[in-house]
Amino acid sequence: MNSHSWYSASQLAELALPGMPGTARGIQIRAESENWLAPEREGQTWRRRQGRGGGFEFTPYALPLSARVKLAVAEAPAKTEAFTDKREREDLWRRYEGMPECLTENELSDF
């Protein structure tokens, strides 16, 4: 998860997280019943939404564990793919640099 991702009730509903309602209104009702908007947690697990319409935004830490896990897993592939691409490039350069000079000169002359 990002260190501080914020989600509106409608965004959370669209994500179809396990253990969570599938509508923005359902998320709002859950937030009220579970006291997500406790004043002492403002800025930590919730904040007032900026812009038109107002409302509130929540961090994953306000959500049940199963929902947090799904969010973390959903964000992980992008980071993993970028890391894998970087390692592949580094591996190719390492192989290229390890080749005999006579082979690398021939490869560059083709361009």
C-alpha positions in Angstrom: 0.0 0.0 0.0 1.1 3.5 -0.5 2.2 5.2 2.7 -0.9 7.4 2.6 -3.5 6.4 0.0 -6.9 8.1 0.5 -10.2 6.7 -0.9 -13.6 8.2 -1.1 -16.7 6.1 -0.2 -17.5 5.7 -3.9 -13.9 4.7 -4.8 -14.0 2.0 -2.1 -17.4 0.8 -3.4 -16.0 0.5 -6.9 -13.0 -1.6 -5.7 -15.5 -4.3 -4.5 -13.3 -5.1 -1.5 -14.0 -8.2 0.5 -16.1 -7.7 3.6 -17.1 -4.2 2.4 -20.5 -2.9 1.1 -20.7 -2.5 -2.7 -22.2 1.0 -2.7 -21.0 4.4 -1.5 -24.0 4.7 0.8 -23.2 1.3 2.3 -19.7 2.4 2.9 -20.9 5.6 4.6 -23.3 3.6 6.8 -20.5 1.2 7.8 -18.2 4.2 8.6 -20.9 5.6 10.9 -21.7 2.4 12.6 -18.1 1.5 13.2 -17.1 5.0 14.3 -14.5 5.5 11.5 -15.0 9.2 11.8 -13.8 9.5 15.4 -12.4 13.0 15.9 -9.1 11.7 17.4 -8.5 9.8 14.2 -8.9 12.7 11.8 -5.9 13.1 9.6 -4.8 9.5 10.5 -7.5 7.2 9.1 -9.9 9.8 7.6 -10.0 13.4 6.4 -12.6 15.7 4.9 -12.6 15.4 1.1 -11.5 18.5 -0.8 -13.5 19.8 -3.8 -17.1 19.7 -5.0 -19.5 17.6 -3.0 -17.3 17.3 0.1 -17.6 14.1 2.1 -14.8 12.1 3.6 -11.8 10.0 2.4 -10.4 7.1 4.3 -7.0 5.4 4.4 -6.8 1.6 4.2 -6.2 1.5 7.9 -9.8 2.3 8.6 -10.8 -0.8 6.6 -11.1 -4.4 7.8 -8.0 -6.6 7.3 -9.3 -8.5 4.3 -10.0 -5.3 2.5 -6.5 -3.9 3.3 -4.9 -7.1 2.1 -6.7 -6.9 -1.3 -5.6 -3.3 -1.7 -2.0 -4.2 -0.9 -2.0 -7.1 -3.4 -3.6 -4.9 -6.1 -0.9 -2.3 -5.7 2.0 -4.8 -5.5 2.1 -6.1 -9.1 3.0 -2.6 -10.5 6.0 -2.3 -8.2 7.0 -5.9 -8.8 6.9 -5.5 -12.6 9.0 -2.3 -12.5 11.5 -4.1 -10.3 11.6 -7.1 -12.6 12.1 -4.9 -15.7 15.0 -3.1 -14.0 16.7 -6.4 -13.1 16.3 -7.7 -16.6 17.9 -4.6 -18.1 20.7 -4.8 -15.6 21.2 -8.5 -16.4 21.4 -7.8 -20.1 23.9 -5.0 -19.6 26.0 -7.2 -17.4 26.0 -9.9 -20.1 26.9 -7.4 -22.8 29.7 -5.9 -20.8 31.1 -9.4 -20.1 31.3 -10.2 -23.8 34.7 -10.2 -25.6 35.5 -6.8 -27.2 35.6 -8.2 -30.7 31.9 -9.2 -30.4 30.7 -6.0 -28.9 32.5 -3.9 -31.6 30.7 -6.0 -34.3 27.3 -5.4 -32.6 27.8 -1.6 -32.4 28.9 -1.3 -36.1 25.5 -2.7 -37.2 23.9 0.5 -36.0 
